[in-house]
Amino acid sequence: MITQVYRERTAADLKSRISKVLLNGNETKIVEITIQGAVVTVLTHREEDIKHIESVQVLDEQNNVITDRTTDLDVSNNRTLDFRFTFEVV
């Protein structure tokens, strides 16, 4: 069994490594990265003028992909988008 202390330590390591979020291959600003126990949450800046979303990626400090999502989503006019990623170490 993995202890809660180790899970929290691993979550803290993940938090320290998250360096950027790419939206359709372009970097979008990270507003905050929070940690609560073994849960890490990443929140991005609101983006305007996005008409279509094809991919969202979270990268580490060495530009390795931590997670990515591929989609084919049209965004209606006058919408701003932010993205929230939640990672739970189990």
PDB file of N, CA, C and O in Angstrom:
ATOM      1  N   MET A   1       0.846  -1.183   0.000  1.00  0.00           N
ATOM      2  CA  MET A   1       0.000   0.000   0.000  1.00  0.00           C
ATOM      3  C   MET A   1       0.889   1.243   0.000  1.00  0.00           C
ATOM      4  O   MET A   1       1.875   1.314   0.733  1.00  0.00           O
ATOM      5  N   ILE A   2       0.532   2.204  -0.816  1.00  0.00           N
ATOM      6  CA  ILE A   2       1.258   3.475  -0.873  1.00  0.00           C
ATOM      7  C   ILE A   2       0.682   4.393   0.202  1.00  0.00           C
ATOM      8  O   ILE A   2      -0.531   4.590   0.276  1.00  0.00           O
ATOM      9  N   THR A   3       1.552   4.947   1.025  1.00  0.00           N
ATOM     10  CA  THR A   3       1.097   5.784   2.133  1.00  0.00           C
ATOM     11  C   THR A   3       0.657   7.160   1.642  1.00  0.00           C
ATOM     12  O   THR A   3       1.055   7.614   0.569  1.00  0.00           O
ATOM     13  N   GLN A   4      -0.160   7.802   2.442  1.00  0.00           N
ATOM     14  CA  GLN A   4      -0.628   9.150   2.124  1.00  0.00           C
ATOM     15  C   GLN A   4       0.546  10.123   2.061  1.00  0.00           C
ATOM     16  O   GLN A   4       0.574  11.005   1.202  1.00  0.00           O
ATOM     17  N   VAL A   5       1.505   9.971   2.953  1.00  0.00           N
ATOM     18  CA  VAL A   5       2.668  10.866   2.958  1.00  0.00           C
ATOM     19  C   VAL A   5       3.423  10.759   1.632  1.00  0.00           C
ATOM     20  O   VAL A   5       3.834  11.775   1.070  1.00  0.00           O
ATOM     21  N   TYR A   6       3.607   9.544   1.134  1.00  0.00           N
ATOM     22  CA  TYR A   6       4.322   9.377  -0.130  1.00  0.00           C
ATOM     23  C   TYR A   6       3.509   9.935  -1.297  1.00  0.00           C
ATOM     24  O   TYR A   6       4.073  10.539  -2.210  1.00  0.00           O
ATOM     25  N   ARG A   7       2.203   9.738  -1.274  1.00  0.00           N
ATOM     26  CA  ARG A   7       1.349  10.293  -2.328  1.00  0.00           C
ATOM     27  C   ARG A   7       1.449  11.812  -2.350  1.00  0.00           C
ATOM     28  O   ARG A   7       1.531  12.407  -3.424  1.00  0.00           O
ATOM     29  N   GLU A   8       1.444  12.446  -1.185  1.00  0.00           N
ATOM     30  CA  GLU A   8       1.551  13.902  -1.107  1.00  0.00           C
ATOM     31  C   GLU A   8       2.924  14.375  -1.581  1.00  0.00           C
ATOM     32  O   GLU A   8       3.031  15.411  -2.236  1.00  0.00           O
ATOM     33  N   ARG A   9       3.955  13.634  -1.258  1.00  0.00           N
ATOM     34  CA  ARG A   9       5.306  13.977  -1.723  1.00  0.00           C
ATOM     35  C   ARG A   9       5.398  13.888  -3.244  1.00  0.00           C
ATOM     36  O   ARG A   9       6.012  14.741  -3.884  1.00  0.00           O
ATOM     37  N   THR A  10       4.787  12.858  -3.818  1.00  0.00           N
ATOM     38  CA  THR A  10       4.777  12.693  -5.270  1.00  0.00           C
ATOM     39  C   THR A  10       3.977  13.814  -5.935  1.00  0.00           C
ATOM     40  O   THR A  10       4.374  14.323  -6.983  1.00  0.00           O
ATOM     41  N   ALA A  11       2.860  14.195  -5.334  1.00  0.00           N
ATOM     42  CA  ALA A  11       2.053  15.303  -5.861  1.00  0.00           C
ATOM     43  C   ALA A  11       2.854  16.612  -5.825  1.00  0.00           C
ATOM     44  O   ALA A  11       2.785  17.405  -6.764  1.00  0.00           O
ATOM     45  N   ALA A  12       3.604  16.836  -4.758  1.00  0.00           N
ATOM     46  CA  ALA A  12       4.434  18.042  -4.664  1.00  0.00           C
ATOM     47  C   ALA A  12       5.502  18.043  -5.751  1.00  0.00           C
ATOM     48  O   ALA A  12       5.813  19.092  -6.315  1.00  0.00           O
ATOM     49  N   ASP A  13       6.065  16.872  -6.048  1.00  0.00           N
ATOM     50  CA  ASP A  13       7.052  16.764  -7.126  1.00  0.00           C
ATOM     51  C   ASP A  13       6.404  17.089  -8.471  1.00  0.00           C
ATOM     52  O   ASP A  13       6.975  17.830  -9.270  1.00  0.00           O
ATOM     53  N   LEU A  14       5.226  16.544  -8.721  1.00  0.00           N
ATOM     54  CA  LEU A  14       4.511  16.837  -9.968  1.00  0.00           C
ATOM     55  C   LEU A  14       4.251  18.332 -10.085  1.00  0.00           C
ATOM     56  O   LEU A  14       4.477  18.921 -11.142  1.00  0.00           O
ATOM     57  N   LYS A  15       3.779  18.946  -9.009  1.00  0.00           N
ATOM     58  CA  LYS A  15       3.493  20.388  -9.026  1.00  0.00           C
ATOM     59  C   LYS A  15       4.735  21.183  -9.403  1.00  0.00           C
ATOM     60  O   LYS A  15       4.651  22.135 -10.179  1.00  0.00           O
ATOM     61  N   SER A  16       5.873  20.803  -8.865  1.00  0.00           N
ATOM     62  CA  SER A  16       7.102  21.554  -9.138  1.00  0.00           C
ATOM     63  C   SER A  16       7.593  21.372 -10.574  1.00  0.00           C
ATOM     64  O   SER A  16       8.354  22.202 -11.073  1.00  0.00           O
ATOM     65  N   ARG A  17       7.172  20.309 -11.238  1.00  0.00           N
ATOM     66  CA  ARG A  17       7.636  20.027 -12.593  1.00  0.00           C
ATOM     67  C   ARG A  17       6.751  20.617 -13.689  1.00  0.00           C
ATOM     68  O   ARG A  17       7.220  20.816 -14.809  1.00  0.00           O
ATOM     69  N   ILE A  18       5.505  20.896 -13.399  1.00  0.00           N
ATOM     70  CA  ILE A  18       4.601  21.451 -14.415  1.00  0.00           C
ATOM     71  C   ILE A  18       5.093  22.837 -14.799  1.00  0.00           C
ATOM     72  O   ILE A  18       5.229  23.712 -13.944  1.00  0.00           O
ATOM     73  N   SER A  19       5.363  23.040 -16.099  1.00  0.00           N
ATOM     74  CA  SER A  19       5.928  24.325 -16.504  1.00  0.00           C
ATOM     75  C   SER A  19       5.106  25.076 -17.539  1.00  0.00           C
ATOM     76  O   SER A  19       5.167  26.304 -17.592  1.00  0.00           O
ATOM     77  N   LYS A  20       4.339  24.373 -18.361  1.00  0.00           N
ATOM     78  CA  LYS A  20       3.559  25.097 -19.366  1.00  0.00           C
ATOM     79  C   LYS A  20       2.369  24.274 -19.847  1.00  0.00           C
ATOM     80  O   LYS A  20       2.321  23.051 -19.721  1.00  0.00           O
ATOM     81  N   VAL A  21       1.412  25.015 -20.406  1.00  0.00           N
ATOM     82  CA  VAL A  21       0.233  24.415 -21.030  1.00  0.00           C
ATOM     83  C   VAL A  21       0.196  24.920 -22.466  1.00  0.00           C
ATOM     84  O   VAL A  21       0.311  26.119 -22.718  1.00  0.00           O
ATOM     85  N   LEU A  22       0.034  23.992 -23.399  1.00  0.00           N
ATOM     86  CA  LEU A  22      -0.074  24.350 -24.814  1.00  0.00           C
ATOM     87  C   LEU A  22      -1.508  24.151 -25.275  1.00  0.00           C
ATOM     88  O   LEU A  22      -2.109  23.105 -25.031  1.00  0.00           O
ATOM     89  N   LEU A  23      -2.049  25.157 -25.940  1.00  0.00           N
ATOM     90  CA  LEU A  23      -3.378  25.100 -26.531  1.00  0.00           C
ATOM     91  C   LEU A  23      -3.187  25.193 -28.033  1.00  0.00           C
ATOM     92  O   LEU A  23      -2.739  26.218 -28.546  1.00  0.00           O
ATOM     93  N   ASN A  24      -3.526  24.129 -28.734  1.00  0.00           N
ATOM     94  CA  ASN A  24      -3.299  24.045 -30.186  1.00  0.00           C
ATOM     95  C   ASN A  24      -1.831  24.325 -30.534  1.00  0.00           C
ATOM     96  O   ASN A  24      -1.530  24.921 -31.568  1.00  0.00           O
ATOM     97  N   GLY A  25      -0.938  23.891 -29.665  1.00  0.00           N
ATOM     98  CA  GLY A  25       0.493  24.052 -29.900  1.00  0.00           C
ATOM     99  C   GLY A  25       1.076  25.379 -29.456  1.00  0.00           C
ATOM    100  O   GLY A  25       2.287  25.580 -29.538  1.00  0.00           O
ATOM    101  N   ASN A  26       0.229  26.294 -28.984  1.00  0.00           N
ATOM    102  CA  ASN A  26       0.690  27.606 -28.515  1.00  0.00           C
ATOM    103  C   ASN A  26       0.577  27.685 -26.998  1.00  0.00           C
ATOM    104  O   ASN A  26      -0.407  27.244 -26.404  1.00  0.00           O
ATOM    105  N   GLU A  27       1.606  28.255 -26.392  1.00  0.00           N
ATOM    106  CA  GLU A  27       1.616  28.334 -24.934  1.00  0.00           C
ATOM    107  C   GLU A  27       0.546  29.286 -24.427  1.00  0.00           C
ATOM    108  O   GLU A  27       0.374  30.385 -24.954  1.00  0.00           O
ATOM    109  N   THR A  28      -0.167  28.853 -23.403  1.00  0.00           N
ATOM    110  CA  THR A  28      -1.132  29.691 -22.710  1.00  0.00           C
ATOM    111  C   THR A  28      -0.660  29.826 -21.269  1.00  0.00           C
ATOM    112  O   THR A  28      -0.124  28.878 -20.694  1.00  0.00           O
ATOM    113  N   LYS A  29      -0.855  30.974 -20.702  1.00  0.00           N
ATOM    114  CA  LYS A  29      -0.325  31.282 -19.380  1.00  0.00           C
ATOM    115  C   LYS A  29      -1.005  30.449 -18.295  1.00  0.00           C
ATOM    116  O   LYS A  29      -2.220  30.254 -18.308  1.00  0.00           O
ATOM    117  N   ILE A  30      -0.191  29.965 -17.355  1.00  0.00           N
ATOM    118  CA  ILE A  30      -0.715  29.285 -16.180  1.00  0.00           C
ATOM    119  C   ILE A  30      -0.994  30.346 -15.124  1.00  0.00           C
ATOM    120  O   ILE A  30      -0.107  31.119 -14.760  1.00  0.00           O
ATOM    121  N   VAL A  31      -2.221  30.378 -14.637  1.00  0.00           N
ATOM    122  CA  VAL A  31      -2.614  31.341 -13.616  1.00  0.00           C
ATOM    123  C   VAL A  31      -2.176  30.851 -12.242  1.00  0.00           C
ATOM    124  O   VAL A  31      -1.620  31.614 -11.453  1.00  0.00           O
ATOM    125  N   GLU A  32      -2.429  29.568 -11.959  1.00  0.00           N
ATOM    126  CA  GLU A  32      -2.019  29.023 -10.674  1.00  0.00           C
ATOM    127  C   GLU A  32      -1.926  27.503 -10.730  1.00  0.00           C
ATOM    128  O   GLU A  32      -2.602  26.834 -11.512  1.00  0.00           O
ATOM    129  N   ILE A  33      -1.074  27.001  -9.879  1.00  0.00           N
ATOM    130  CA  ILE A  33      -0.967  25.567  -9.652  1.00  0.00           C
ATOM    131  C   ILE A  33      -1.114  25.386  -8.147  1.00  0.00           C
ATOM    132  O   ILE A  33      -0.309  25.898  -7.370  1.00  0.00           O
ATOM    133  N   THR A  34      -2.142  24.659  -7.745  1.00  0.00           N
ATOM    134  CA  THR A  34      -2.388  24.455  -6.319  1.00  0.00           C
ATOM    135  C   THR A  34      -2.252  22.982  -5.979  1.00  0.00           C
ATOM    136  O   THR A  34      -2.358  22.108  -6.839  1.00  0.00           O
ATOM    137  N   ILE A  35      -2.020  22.741  -4.726  1.00  0.00           N
ATOM    138  CA  ILE A  35      -1.921  21.372  -4.251  1.00  0.00           C
ATOM    139  C   ILE A  35      -2.707  21.268  -2.955  1.00  0.00           C
ATOM    140  O   ILE A  35      -2.617  22.123  -2.074  1.00  0.00           O
ATOM    141  N   GLN A  36      -3.475  20.200  -2.869  1.00  0.00           N
ATOM    142  CA  GLN A  36      -4.220  19.922  -1.644  1.00  0.00           C
ATOM    143  C   GLN A  36      -4.081  18.438  -1.376  1.00  0.00           C
ATOM    144  O   GLN A  36      -4.706  17.621  -2.052  1.00  0.00           O
ATOM    145  N   GLY A  37      -3.277  18.088  -0.406  1.00  0.00           N
ATOM    146  CA  GLY A  37      -2.996  16.682  -0.139  1.00  0.00           C
ATOM    147  C   GLY A  37      -2.263  16.073  -1.318  1.00  0.00           C
ATOM    148  O   GLY A  37      -1.154  16.490  -1.653  1.00  0.00           O
ATOM    149  N   ALA A  38      -2.881  15.089  -1.943  1.00  0.00           N
ATOM    150  CA  ALA A  38      -2.285  14.411  -3.093  1.00  0.00           C
ATOM    151  C   ALA A  38      -2.931  14.837  -4.415  1.00  0.00           C
ATOM    152  O   ALA A  38      -2.817  14.135  -5.420  1.00  0.00           O
ATOM    153  N   VAL A  39      -3.607  15.985  -4.409  1.00  0.00           N
ATOM    154  CA  VAL A  39      -4.294  16.483  -5.600  1.00  0.00           C
ATOM    155  C   VAL A  39      -3.634  17.780  -6.070  1.00  0.00           C
ATOM    156  O   VAL A  39      -3.483  18.731  -5.303  1.00  0.00           O
ATOM    157  N   VAL A  40      -3.243  17.797  -7.352  1.00  0.00           N
ATOM    158  CA  VAL A  40      -2.633  18.974  -7.962  1.00  0.00           C
ATOM    159  C   VAL A  40      -3.619  19.521  -8.999  1.00  0.00           C
ATOM    160  O   VAL A  40      -4.151  18.769  -9.815  1.00  0.00           O
ATOM    161  N   THR A  41      -3.856  20.827  -8.957  1.00  0.00           N
ATOM    162  CA  THR A  41      -4.762  21.459  -9.911  1.00  0.00           C
ATOM    163  C   THR A  41      -4.027  22.580 -10.640  1.00  0.00           C
ATOM    164  O   THR A  41      -3.360  23.412 -10.023  1.00  0.00           O
ATOM    165  N   VAL A  42      -4.163  22.583 -11.958  1.00  0.00           N
ATOM    166  CA  VAL A  42      -3.555  23.604 -12.813  1.00  0.00           C
ATOM    167  C   VAL A  42      -4.688  24.393 -13.458  1.00  0.00           C
ATOM    168  O   VAL A  42      -5.615  23.814 -14.025  1.00  0.00           O
ATOM    169  N   LEU A  43      -4.609  25.722 -13.368  1.00  0.00           N
ATOM    170  CA  LEU A  43      -5.611  26.599 -13.970  1.00  0.00           C
ATOM    171  C   LEU A  43      -4.905  27.548 -14.929  1.00  0.00           C
ATOM    172  O   LEU A  43      -3.900  28.168 -14.580  1.00  0.00           O
ATOM    173  N   THR A  44      -5.444  27.656 -16.145  1.00  0.00           N
ATOM    174  CA  THR A  44      -4.840  28.535 -17.143  1.00  0.00           C
ATOM    175  C   THR A  44      -5.561  29.878 -17.207  1.00  0.00           C
ATOM    176  O   THR A  44      -6.667  30.044 -16.693  1.00  0.00           O
ATOM    177  N   HIS A  45      -4.907  30.810 -17.845  1.00  0.00           N
ATOM    178  CA  HIS A  45      -5.449  32.134 -18.144  1.00  0.00           C
ATOM    179  C   HIS A  45      -6.628  31.981 -19.111  1.00  0.00           C
ATOM    180  O   HIS A  45      -6.653  31.042 -19.906  1.00  0.00           O
ATOM    181  N   ARG A  46      -7.578  32.871 -19.052  1.00  0.00           N
ATOM    182  CA  ARG A  46      -8.686  32.850 -20.011  1.00  0.00           C
ATOM    183  C   ARG A  46      -8.186  33.284 -21.382  1.00  0.00           C
ATOM    184  O   ARG A  46      -7.502  34.299 -21.515  1.00  0.00           O
ATOM    185  N   GLU A  47      -8.531  32.514 -22.382  1.00  0.00           N
ATOM    186  CA  GLU A  47      -8.127  32.800 -23.759  1.00  0.00           C
ATOM    187  C   GLU A  47      -9.319  33.320 -24.541  1.00  0.00           C
ATOM    188  O   GLU A  47     -10.426  32.790 -24.449  1.00  0.00           O
ATOM    189  N   GLU A  48      -9.069  34.365 -25.309  1.00  0.00           N
ATOM    190  CA  GLU A  48     -10.091  34.930 -26.183  1.00  0.00           C
ATOM    191  C   GLU A  48      -9.724  34.633 -27.627  1.00  0.00           C
ATOM    192  O   GLU A  48      -8.588  34.260 -27.920  1.00  0.00           O
ATOM    193  N   ASP A  49     -10.663  34.793 -28.507  1.00  0.00           N
ATOM    194  CA  ASP A  49     -10.452  34.644 -29.948  1.00  0.00           C
ATOM    195  C   ASP A  49     -10.023  33.235 -30.356  1.00  0.00           C
ATOM    196  O   ASP A  49      -9.380  33.065 -31.391  1.00  0.00           O
ATOM    197  N   ILE A  50     -10.362  32.247 -29.573  1.00  0.00           N
ATOM    198  CA  ILE A  50     -10.118  30.857 -29.954  1.00  0.00           C
ATOM    199  C   ILE A  50     -11.385  30.366 -30.646  1.00  0.00           C
ATOM    200  O   ILE A  50     -12.465  30.371 -30.055  1.00  0.00           O
ATOM    201  N   LYS A  51     -11.251  29.946 -31.890  1.00  0.00           N
ATOM    202  CA  LYS A  51     -12.407  29.495 -32.665  1.00  0.00           C
ATOM    203  C   LYS A  51     -12.527  27.971 -32.701  1.00  0.00           C
ATOM    204  O   LYS A  51     -13.613  27.426 -32.901  1.00  0.00           O
ATOM    205  N   HIS A  52     -11.391  27.292 -32.505  1.00  0.00           N
ATOM    206  CA  HIS A  52     -11.389  25.839 -32.619  1.00  0.00           C
ATOM    207  C   HIS A  52     -10.303  25.273 -31.696  1.00  0.00           C
ATOM    208  O   HIS A  52      -9.201  25.815 -31.616  1.00  0.00           O
ATOM    209  N   ILE A  53     -10.622  24.199 -31.015  1.00  0.00           N
ATOM    210  CA  ILE A  53      -9.642  23.544 -30.148  1.00  0.00           C
ATOM    211  C   ILE A  53      -9.347  22.163 -30.723  1.00  0.00           C
ATOM    212  O   ILE A  53     -10.245  21.353 -30.948  1.00  0.00           O
ATOM    213  N   GLU A  54      -8.073  21.927 -30.951  1.00  0.00           N
ATOM    214  CA  GLU A  54      -7.624  20.630 -31.453  1.00  0.00           C
ATOM    215  C   GLU A  54      -6.828  19.855 -30.419  1.00  0.00           C
ATOM    216  O   GLU A  54      -6.918  18.629 -30.357  1.00  0.00           O
ATOM    217  N   SER A  55      -6.040  20.567 -29.598  1.00  0.00           N
ATOM    218  CA  SER A  55      -5.243  19.860 -28.597  1.00  0.00           C
ATOM    219  C   SER A  55      -4.916  20.761 -27.413  1.00  0.00           C
ATOM    220  O   SER A  55      -4.797  21.979 -27.544  1.00  0.00           O
ATOM    221  N   VAL A  56      -4.775  20.127 -26.263  1.00  0.00           N
ATOM    222  CA  VAL A  56      -4.329  20.785 -25.043  1.00  0.00           C
ATOM    223  C   VAL A  56      -3.310  19.860 -24.406  1.00  0.00           C
ATOM    224  O   VAL A  56      -3.563  18.667 -24.240  1.00  0.00           O
ATOM    225  N   GLN A  57      -2.151  20.413 -24.048  1.00  0.00           N
ATOM    226  CA  GLN A  57      -1.087  19.609 -23.446  1.00  0.00           C
ATOM    227  C   GLN A  57      -0.544  20.311 -22.207  1.00  0.00           C
ATOM    228  O   GLN A  57      -0.473  21.538 -22.150  1.00  0.00           O
ATOM    229  N   VAL A  58      -0.163  19.508 -21.216  1.00  0.00           N
ATOM    230  CA  VAL A  58       0.559  19.993 -20.046  1.00  0.00           C
ATOM    231  C   VAL A  58       1.965  19.422 -20.149  1.00  0.00           C
ATOM    232  O   VAL A  58       2.146  18.216 -20.316  1.00  0.00           O
ATOM    233  N   LEU A  59       2.975  20.315 -20.045  1.00  0.00           N
ATOM    234  CA  LEU A  59       4.370  19.903 -20.202  1.00  0.00           C
ATOM    235  C   LEU A  59       5.151  20.121 -18.915  1.00  0.00           C
ATOM    236  O   LEU A  59       4.813  20.974 -18.095  1.00  0.00           O
ATOM    237  N   ASP A  60       6.217  19.317 -18.760  1.00  0.00           N
ATOM    238  CA  ASP A  60       7.095  19.497 -17.611  1.00  0.00           C
ATOM    239  C   ASP A  60       8.238  20.438 -17.953  1.00  0.00           C
ATOM    240  O   ASP A  60       8.265  21.021 -19.037  1.00  0.00           O
ATOM    241  N   GLU A  61       9.174  20.584 -17.037  1.00  0.00           N
ATOM    242  CA  GLU A  61      10.271  21.536 -17.206  1.00  0.00           C
ATOM    243  C   GLU A  61      11.229  21.165 -18.328  1.00  0.00           C
ATOM    244  O   GLU A  61      12.023  22.000 -18.761  1.00  0.00           O
ATOM    245  N   GLN A  62      11.169  19.921 -18.808  1.00  0.00           N
ATOM    246  CA  GLN A  62      12.008  19.479 -19.925  1.00  0.00           C
ATOM    247  C   GLN A  62      11.205  19.340 -21.218  1.00  0.00           C
ATOM    248  O   GLN A  62      11.658  18.711 -22.174  1.00  0.00           O
ATOM    249  N   ASN A  63      10.025  19.926 -21.238  1.00  0.00           N
ATOM    250  CA  ASN A  63       9.096  19.889 -22.378  1.00  0.00           C
ATOM    251  C   ASN A  63       8.604  18.482 -22.709  1.00  0.00           C
ATOM    252  O   ASN A  63       8.223  18.207 -23.846  1.00  0.00           O
ATOM    253  N   ASN A  64       8.614  17.601 -21.722  1.00  0.00           N
ATOM    254  CA  ASN A  64       7.997  16.283 -21.881  1.00  0.00           C
ATOM    255  C   ASN A  64       6.510  16.411 -21.588  1.00  0.00           C
ATOM    256  O   ASN A  64       6.109  17.169 -20.704  1.00  0.00           O
ATOM    257  N   VAL A  65       5.702  15.680 -22.321  1.00  0.00           N
ATOM    258  CA  VAL A  65       4.251  15.743 -22.138  1.00  0.00           C
ATOM    259  C   VAL A  65       3.861  14.982 -20.871  1.00  0.00           C
ATOM    260  O   VAL A  65       4.182  13.804 -20.717  1.00  0.00           O
ATOM    261  N   ILE A  66       3.172  15.667 -19.977  1.00  0.00           N
ATOM    262  CA  ILE A  66       2.611  15.026 -18.788  1.00  0.00           C
ATOM    263  C   ILE A  66       1.254  14.440 -19.147  1.00  0.00           C
ATOM    264  O   ILE A  66       0.951  13.292 -18.823  1.00  0.00           O
ATOM    265  N   THR A  67       0.453  15.237 -19.812  1.00  0.00           N
ATOM    266  CA  THR A  67      -0.843  14.754 -20.291  1.00  0.00           C
ATOM    267  C   THR A  67      -1.235  15.561 -21.519  1.00  0.00           C
ATOM    268  O   THR A  67      -0.833  16.715 -21.672  1.00  0.00           O
ATOM    269  N   ASP A  68      -2.016  14.948 -22.384  1.00  0.00           N
ATOM    270  CA  ASP A  68      -2.530  15.676 -23.545  1.00  0.00           C
ATOM    271  C   ASP A  68      -3.919  15.181 -23.889  1.00  0.00           C
ATOM    272  O   ASP A  68      -4.287  14.033 -23.639  1.00  0.00           O
ATOM    273  N   ARG A  69      -4.665  16.082 -24.466  1.00  0.00           N
ATOM    274  CA  ARG A  69      -6.025  15.789 -24.916  1.00  0.00           C
ATOM    275  C   ARG A  69      -6.142  16.254 -26.354  1.00  0.00           C
ATOM    276  O   ARG A  69      -5.734  17.364 -26.696  1.00  0.00           O
ATOM    277  N   THR A  70      -6.700  15.403 -27.185  1.00  0.00           N
ATOM    278  CA  THR A  70      -6.969  15.751 -28.571  1.00  0.00           C
ATOM    279  C   THR A  70      -8.474  15.820 -28.745  1.00  0.00           C
ATOM    280  O   THR A  70      -9.209  14.947 -28.283  1.00  0.00           O
ATOM    281  N   THR A  71      -8.922  16.872 -29.418  1.00  0.00           N
ATOM    282  CA  THR A  71     -10.352  17.062 -29.612  1.00  0.00           C
ATOM    283  C   THR A  71     -10.591  17.749 -30.951  1.00  0.00           C
ATOM    284  O   THR A  71      -9.646  18.137 -31.638  1.00  0.00           O
ATOM    285  N   ASP A  72     -11.825  17.892 -31.305  1.00  0.00           N
ATOM    286  CA  ASP A  72     -12.233  18.616 -32.504  1.00  0.00           C
ATOM    287  C   ASP A  72     -13.449  19.441 -32.100  1.00  0.00           C
ATOM    288  O   ASP A  72     -14.589  19.085 -32.396  1.00  0.00           O
ATOM    289  N   LEU A  73     -13.177  20.554 -31.415  1.00  0.00           N
ATOM    290  CA  LEU A  73     -14.235  21.324 -30.780  1.00  0.00           C
ATOM    291  C   LEU A  73     -14.252  22.750 -31.313  1.00  0.00           C
ATOM    292  O   LEU A  73     -13.263  23.475 -31.205  1.00  0.00           O
ATOM    293  N   ASP A  74     -15.387  23.148 -31.892  1.00  0.00           N
ATOM    294  CA  ASP A  74     -15.567  24.533 -32.313  1.00  0.00           C
ATOM    295  C   ASP A  74     -16.024  25.343 -31.105  1.00  0.00           C
ATOM    296  O   ASP A  74     -16.790  24.859 -30.272  1.00  0.00           O
ATOM    297  N   VAL A  75     -15.550  26.573 -31.023  1.00  0.00           N
ATOM    298  CA  VAL A  75     -15.897  27.473 -29.925  1.00  0.00           C
ATOM    299  C   VAL A  75     -16.763  28.585 -30.491  1.00  0.00           C
ATOM    300  O   VAL A  75     -16.403  29.223 -31.480  1.00  0.00           O
ATOM    301  N   SER A  76     -17.902  28.812 -29.860  1.00  0.00           N
ATOM    302  CA  SER A  76     -18.802  29.850 -30.353  1.00  0.00           C
ATOM    303  C   SER A  76     -18.225  31.237 -30.096  1.00  0.00           C
ATOM    304  O   SER A  76     -17.357  31.416 -29.242  1.00  0.00           O
ATOM    305  N   ASN A  77     -18.720  32.209 -30.849  1.00  0.00           N
ATOM    306  CA  ASN A  77     -18.246  33.586 -30.746  1.00  0.00           C
ATOM    307  C   ASN A  77     -18.483  34.144 -29.352  1.00  0.00           C
ATOM    308  O   ASN A  77     -19.375  33.704 -28.626  1.00  0.00           O
ATOM    309  N   ASN A  78     -17.661  35.125 -28.997  1.00  0.00           N
ATOM    310  CA  ASN A  78     -17.783  35.834 -27.721  1.00  0.00           C
ATOM    311  C   ASN A  78     -17.615  34.925 -26.505  1.00  0.00           C
ATOM    312  O   ASN A  78     -18.206  35.172 -25.453  1.00  0.00           O
ATOM    313  N   ARG A  79     -16.819  33.887 -26.651  1.00  0.00           N
ATOM    314  CA  ARG A  79     -16.531  32.989 -25.530  1.00  0.00           C
ATOM    315  C   ARG A  79     -15.072  33.122 -25.144  1.00  0.00           C
ATOM    316  O   ARG A  79     -14.197  33.237 -26.002  1.00  0.00           O
ATOM    317  N   THR A  80     -14.820  33.104 -23.860  1.00  0.00           N
ATOM    318  CA  THR A  80     -13.454  32.996 -23.374  1.00  0.00           C
ATOM    319  C   THR A  80     -13.339  31.652 -22.682  1.00  0.00           C
ATOM    320  O   THR A  80     -14.296  31.171 -22.076  1.00  0.00           O
ATOM    321  N   LEU A  81     -12.178  31.055 -22.774  1.00  0.00           N
ATOM    322  CA  LEU A  81     -11.982  29.720 -22.226  1.00  0.00           C
ATOM    323  C   LEU A  81     -10.800  29.703 -21.273  1.00  0.00           C
ATOM    324  O   LEU A  81      -9.774  30.333 -21.529  1.00  0.00           O
ATOM    325  N   ASP A  82     -10.948  28.988 -20.187  1.00  0.00           N
ATOM    326  CA  ASP A  82      -9.799  28.644 -19.375  1.00  0.00           C
ATOM    327  C   ASP A  82      -9.827  27.138 -19.202  1.00  0.00           C
ATOM    328  O   ASP A  82     -10.858  26.499 -19.412  1.00  0.00           O
ATOM    329  N   PHE A  83      -8.711  26.583 -18.827  1.00  0.00           N
ATOM    330  CA  PHE A  83      -8.606  25.137 -18.707  1.00  0.00           C
ATOM    331  C   PHE A  83      -8.132  24.786 -17.309  1.00  0.00           C
ATOM    332  O   PHE A  83      -7.265  25.450 -16.741  1.00  0.00           O
ATOM    333  N   ARG A  84      -8.715  23.733 -16.771  1.00  0.00           N
ATOM    334  CA  ARG A  84      -8.365  23.262 -15.441  1.00  0.00           C
ATOM    335  C   ARG A  84      -8.022  21.773 -15.553  1.00  0.00           C
ATOM    336  O   ARG A  84      -8.801  20.974 -16.073  1.00  0.00           O
ATOM    337  N   PHE A  85      -6.855  21.434 -15.059  1.00  0.00           N
ATOM    338  CA  PHE A  85      -6.417  20.047 -15.018  1.00  0.00           C
ATOM    339  C   PHE A  85      -6.262  19.648 -13.565  1.00  0.00           C
ATOM    340  O   PHE A  85      -5.653  20.374 -12.778  1.00  0.00           O
ATOM    341  N   THR A  86      -6.808  18.504 -13.207  1.00  0.00           N
ATOM    342  CA  THR A  86      -6.681  18.008 -11.836  1.00  0.00           C
ATOM    343  C   THR A  86      -6.036  16.638 -11.896  1.00  0.00           C
ATOM    344  O   THR A  86      -6.514  15.735 -12.582  1.00  0.00           O
ATOM    345  N   PHE A  87      -4.938  16.499 -11.162  1.00  0.00           N
ATOM    346  CA  PHE A  87      -4.212  15.237 -11.070  1.00  0.00           C
ATOM    347  C   PHE A  87      -4.286  14.751  -9.634  1.00  0.00           C
ATOM    348  O   PHE A  87      -3.965  15.496  -8.708  1.00  0.00           O
ATOM    349  N   GLU A  88      -4.705  13.512  -9.444  1.00  0.00           N
ATOM    350  CA  GLU A  88      -4.697  12.932  -8.106  1.00  0.00           C
ATOM    351  C   GLU A  88      -3.719  11.760  -8.094  1.00  0.00           C
ATOM    352  O   GLU A  88      -3.833  10.828  -8.890  1.00  0.00           O
ATOM    353  N   VAL A  89      -2.776  11.826  -7.192  1.00  0.00           N
ATOM    354  CA  VAL A  89      -1.796  10.736  -7.049  1.00  0.00           C
ATOM    355  C   VAL A  89      -2.439   9.662  -6.177  1.00  0.00           C
ATOM    356  O   VAL A  89      -2.793   9.909  -5.024  1.00  0.00           O
ATOM    357  N   VAL A  90      -2.581   8.487  -6.737  1.00  0.00           N
ATOM    358  CA  VAL A  90      -3.204   7.377  -5.998  1.00  0.00           C
ATOM    359  C   VAL A  90      -2.263   6.214  -5.850  1.00  0.00           C
ATOM    360  O   VAL A  90      -2.625   5.198  -5.255  1.00  0.00           O
TER     361      VAL A  90
END
